[in-house]
Amino acid sequence: MSTEQQIREYAHLLWEKAGKPEGRDKEFWEAAEIELSTQNKEAQTQDIKLE
């Protein structure tokens, strides 16, 4: 599971890449949560396959 700090940093990166639009903080936070969660699940799946 991603930590709040990881989500915050990734959301900020996404926001910067999008041109720093105002009023869309929740959108970028949710996108970061989803992407990081997906990455974590994929990594867990790889770990299981390696065992």
PyMOL commands that set and color helices and strands:
alter all, ss='L'
color gray80, all
select helices_A, chain A and resi 4-17+25-50
alter helices_A, ss='H'
color red, helices_A
deselect
rebuild
show_as cartoon
